[in-house]
């Protein structure tokens, strides 16, 4: 059975890619430029779940106020997903995990909208991965 990181990676990394951006927003609690620098930090393919979570938490901490709630929720959901052992999970735990994955997917549109409005320099396909 695939590990948590494999199952969550698509939704999670898609959401993070949607948040990648450039520019400044002085009205936000986080600095857009700092946020974008955090998003640009590459996590090695062999990074542990803890290292991936630390990176996500750093991105969430730098998030401008407009997307801070979504980024903090994303970090919380990833941490919750890490706590689930899919090898021994019962039906309820698997249902909870599916809910986490679904919510991660729901976070994408609001992050995409924010990035589209605030990141005019994104290359074509940066949001969709195509």
Secondary structure as the mmCIF struct_conf table of DSSP 4:
data_model
#
loop_
_struct_conf.conf_type_id
_struct_conf.id
_struct_conf.beg_label_comp_id
_struct_conf.beg_label_asym_id
_struct_conf.beg_label_seq_id
_struct_conf.end_label_comp_id
_struct_conf.end_label_asym_id
_struct_conf.end_label_seq_id
HELX_RH_AL_P HELX_RH_AL_P1 UNK A 4 UNK A 19
BEND BEND1 UNK A 23 UNK A 23
TURN_TY1_P TURN_TY1_P1 UNK A 26 UNK A 27
BEND BEND2 UNK A 28 UNK A 30
HELX_RH_AL_P HELX_RH_AL_P2 UNK A 32 UNK A 40
HELX_LH_PP_P HELX_LH_PP_P1 UNK A 41 UNK A 44
TURN_TY1_P TURN_TY1_P2 UNK A 45 UNK A 46
HELX_RH_AL_P HELX_RH_AL_P3 UNK A 49 UNK A 62
HELX_RH_AL_P HELX_RH_AL_P4 UNK A 65 UNK A 82
TURN_TY1_P TURN_TY1_P3 UNK A 83 UNK A 83
TURN_TY1_P TURN_TY1_P4 UNK A 86 UNK A 88
HELX_RH_AL_P HELX_RH_AL_P5 UNK A 91 UNK A 118
TURN_TY1_P TURN_TY1_P5 UNK A 120 UNK A 121
HELX_LH_PP_P HELX_LH_PP_P2 UNK A 122 UNK A 123
TURN_TY1_P TURN_TY1_P6 UNK A 124 UNK A 128
#
